[in-house]
Amino acid sequence: MFRLVAEVTSSDMADDLRRKPLSYAQAAIPVYVIIDRTNRRVLVLSDPRDGEYRVQAVYHPGQSVTLPASIGVEVTFEVDYVLGSEKPQD
């Protein structure tokens, strides 16, 4: 069983932010992490019940993220690290 799904947003934001969270919550994946490059944020969805995530947290550059203990291991990371630089490197 999966304890965590982490994804980087694609060009289909509706899919990443609407359809996939519903699918993962229905599958009872404890934590879904969305690295939203477009809006420069990290979303952590957790506590799936009745086909939806009950807890939703948003993190911005300059912040640290500690994932919920439900994944079975302690994980902390910096938002800046996963988002990378604001401008693409040439």
Backbone as CSV, one residue per row, in Angstrom:
resi,resn,N_x,N_y,N_z,CA_x,CA_y,CA_z,C_x,C_y,C_z
1,MET,0.825,-1.182,0.000,0.000,0.000,0.000,0.874,1.253,0.000
2,PHE,0.491,2.225,-0.781,1.196,3.496,-0.813,0.853,4.306,0.424
3,ARG,1.841,5.014,0.953,1.605,5.910,2.086,1.676,7.370,1.653
4,LEU,2.249,7.603,0.477,2.477,8.967,0.022,2.535,8.991,-1.492
5,VAL,1.893,9.990,-2.081,2.051,10.273,-3.500,2.497,11.721,-3.578
6,ALA,3.564,11.973,-4.331,4.051,13.335,-4.533,4.146,13.576,-6.031
7,GLU,3.632,14.734,-6.460,3.637,15.064,-7.878,4.004,16.517,-8.085
8,VAL,4.617,16.764,-9.216,4.893,18.120,-9.672,3.808,18.459,-10.681
9,THR,3.200,19.643,-10.533,2.103,20.012,-11.423,2.535,20.012,-12.876
10,SER,1.586,19.673,-13.720,1.804,19.667,-15.158,1.074,20.856,-15.752
11,SER,0.860,20.800,-17.022,0.120,21.887,-17.672,-1.386,21.760,-17.439
12,ASP,-1.830,20.603,-16.937,-3.252,20.388,-16.675,-3.527,20.556,-15.179
13,MET,-3.611,21.796,-14.739,-3.785,22.088,-13.320,-5.096,21.534,-12.767
14,ALA,-6.152,21.518,-13.560,-7.432,20.985,-13.087,-7.288,19.516,-12.706
15,ASP,-6.544,18.776,-13.491,-6.318,17.364,-13.214,-5.519,17.207,-11.920
16,ASP,-4.440,17.986,-11.791,-3.565,17.882,-10.626,-4.237,18.332,-9.335
17,LEU,-5.093,19.337,-9.421,-5.674,19.919,-8.212,-7.090,19.462,-7.907
18,ARG,-7.747,18.791,-8.854,-9.133,18.365,-8.605,-9.324,16.859,-8.746
19,ARG,-9.047,16.336,-9.937,-9.329,14.919,-10.192,-8.407,14.000,-9.393
20,LYS,-7.115,14.279,-9.432,-6.176,13.391,-8.740,-6.389,13.359,-7.229
21,PRO,-6.582,14.510,-6.557,-6.839,14.412,-5.111,-8.068,13.567,-4.770
22,LEU,-9.103,13.666,-5.572,-10.284,12.834,-5.330,-9.956,11.352,-5.494
23,SER,-9.218,11.044,-6.552,-8.844,9.642,-6.802,-7.979,9.087,-5.683
24,TYR,-6.974,9.865,-5.261,-6.078,9.387,-4.210,-6.796,9.288,-2.866
25,ALA,-7.682,10.209,-2.578,-8.443,10.137,-1.322,-9.351,8.914,-1.325
26,GLN,-9.988,8.628,-2.462,-10.845,7.452,-2.565,-10.034,6.172,-2.407
27,ALA,-8.769,6.212,-2.827,-7.886,5.051,-2.677,-7.254,4.992,-1.286
28,ALA,-7.584,5.965,-0.423,-7.095,6.037,0.960,-5.578,6.200,1.051
29,ILE,-4.990,6.935,0.096,-3.568,7.284,0.186,-3.458,8.319,1.303
30,PRO,-2.703,8.045,2.373,-2.695,8.935,3.536,-2.254,10.376,3.258
31,VAL,-1.291,10.556,2.353,-0.765,11.901,2.099,-0.537,12.095,0.602
32,TYR,-1.000,13.226,0.098,-0.777,13.612,-1.299,-0.101,14.971,-1.282
33,VAL,1.105,15.040,-1.849,1.884,16.272,-1.909,1.874,16.772,-3.344
34,ILE,1.489,18.039,-3.511,1.458,18.654,-4.835,2.474,19.789,-4.853
35,ILE,3.461,19.661,-5.712,4.453,20.717,-5.894,3.947,21.562,-7.051
36,ASP,3.380,22.703,-6.720,2.701,23.585,-7.673,3.685,24.638,-8.172
37,ARG,4.304,24.352,-9.307,5.309,25.265,-9.866,4.696,26.562,-10.353
38,THR,3.485,26.495,-10.883,2.832,27.677,-11.436,2.581,28.728,-10.364
39,ASN,2.054,28.308,-9.227,1.715,29.231,-8.140,2.782,29.285,-7.049
40,ARG,3.910,28.595,-7.271,5.058,28.599,-6.361,4.629,28.274,-4.928
41,ARG,4.095,27.059,-4.768,3.663,26.608,-3.453,3.688,25.089,-3.398
42,VAL,3.599,24.562,-2.206,3.497,23.121,-1.989,2.223,22.887,-1.183
43,LEU,1.385,21.994,-1.668,0.160,21.629,-0.969,0.339,20.235,-0.391
44,VAL,-0.070,20.075,0.849,-0.025,18.767,1.497,-1.449,18.426,1.915
45,LEU,-1.993,17.393,1.297,-3.345,16.926,1.595,-3.223,15.637,2.402
46,SER,-3.996,15.535,3.470,-3.894,14.341,4.320,-5.236,14.039,4.983
47,ASP,-5.255,12.932,5.683,-6.439,12.449,6.402,-7.621,12.191,5.457
48,PRO,-7.441,11.239,4.527,-8.545,10.943,3.602,-9.698,10.212,4.301
49,ARG,-10.898,10.745,4.116,-12.106,10.114,4.647,-13.268,10.418,3.717
50,ASP,-14.077,9.416,3.494,-15.264,9.580,2.657,-14.934,10.175,1.284
51,GLY,-13.805,9.765,0.723,-13.448,10.173,-0.634,-12.881,11.560,-0.794
52,GLU,-12.469,12.190,0.325,-11.832,13.503,0.206,-10.807,13.683,1.315
53,TYR,-9.863,14.592,1.073,-8.857,14.894,2.085,-9.424,15.910,3.062
54,ARG,-9.352,15.580,4.348,-9.911,16.447,5.386,-8.959,17.566,5.797
55,VAL,-7.655,17.343,5.623,-6.668,18.339,6.027,-5.901,18.794,4.792
56,GLN,-5.856,20.100,4.596,-5.136,20.679,3.463,-4.264,21.814,3.979
57,ALA,-2.960,21.714,3.738,-2.028,22.746,4.177,-1.275,23.275,2.956
58,VAL,-1.028,24.579,2.962,-0.321,25.229,1.860,0.959,25.850,2.414
59,TYR,2.067,25.600,1.722,3.367,26.123,2.128,3.951,26.949,0.988
60,HIS,4.647,28.015,1.361,5.188,28.961,0.389,6.708,29.042,0.506
61,PRO,7.372,29.640,-0.496,8.829,29.803,-0.402,9.231,30.429,0.936
62,GLY,10.333,29.938,1.460,10.821,30.393,2.753,10.318,29.543,3.912
63,GLN,9.392,28.636,3.650,8.851,27.784,4.704,9.398,26.366,4.606
64,SER,9.298,25.650,5.711,9.636,24.228,5.769,8.352,23.428,5.837
65,VAL,8.393,22.226,5.286,7.256,21.313,5.312,7.667,20.073,6.089
66,THR,6.875,19.707,7.083,7.040,18.427,7.752,5.804,17.607,7.426
67,LEU,6.021,16.478,6.774,4.902,15.649,6.348,4.263,14.946,7.550
68,PRO,2.977,14.636,7.449,2.278,13.961,8.551,2.927,12.621,8.904
69,ALA,2.856,12.282,10.173,3.447,11.041,10.673,2.812,9.802,10.058
70,SER,1.646,9.946,9.439,0.947,8.791,8.864,1.726,8.107,7.749
71,ILE,2.781,8.759,7.228,3.573,8.092,6.183,4.571,7.105,6.775
72,GLY,4.765,7.146,8.102,5.597,6.146,8.756,7.051,6.524,8.925
73,VAL,7.430,7.712,8.499,8.808,8.176,8.643,8.774,9.698,8.728
74,GLU,9.747,10.278,9.427,9.778,11.735,9.544,10.451,12.335,8.311
75,VAL,9.739,13.221,7.631,10.261,13.881,6.437,9.996,15.372,6.552
76,THR,11.076,16.150,6.449,10.977,17.606,6.441,11.808,18.108,5.268
77,PHE,11.277,19.106,4.550,12.025,19.696,3.441,11.665,21.159,3.289
78,GLU,12.533,21.880,2.605,12.329,23.303,2.354,11.551,23.482,1.053
79,VAL,10.554,24.352,1.075,9.773,24.631,-0.125,10.686,25.133,-1.243
80,ASP,11.621,26.007,-0.913,12.542,26.547,-1.927,13.305,25.430,-2.642
81,TYR,13.663,24.404,-1.910,14.437,23.308,-2.496,13.626,22.564,-3.558
82,VAL,12.378,22.254,-3.275,11.582,21.486,-4.228,11.056,22.331,-5.380
83,LEU,10.874,23.639,-5.153,10.405,24.498,-6.242,11.519,24.907,-7.182
84,GLY,12.743,24.946,-6.686,13.857,25.378,-7.524,13.820,26.883,-7.737
85,SER,14.616,27.335,-8.675,14.679,28.763,-8.956,13.432,29.234,-9.662
86,GLU,13.129,30.519,-9.531,11.928,31.082,-10.163,12.037,31.137,-11.677
87,LYS,13.246,31.351,-12.162,13.446,31.457,-13.608,14.173,30.220,-14.110
88,PRO,13.728,29.660,-15.229,14.409,28.495,-15.785,15.860,28.834,-16.130
89,GLN,16.728,27.892,-15.879,18.148,28.061,-16.227,18.331,27.860,-17.724
90,ASP,19.179,28.654,-18.339,19.466,28.484,-19.777,20.530,27.434,-19.993
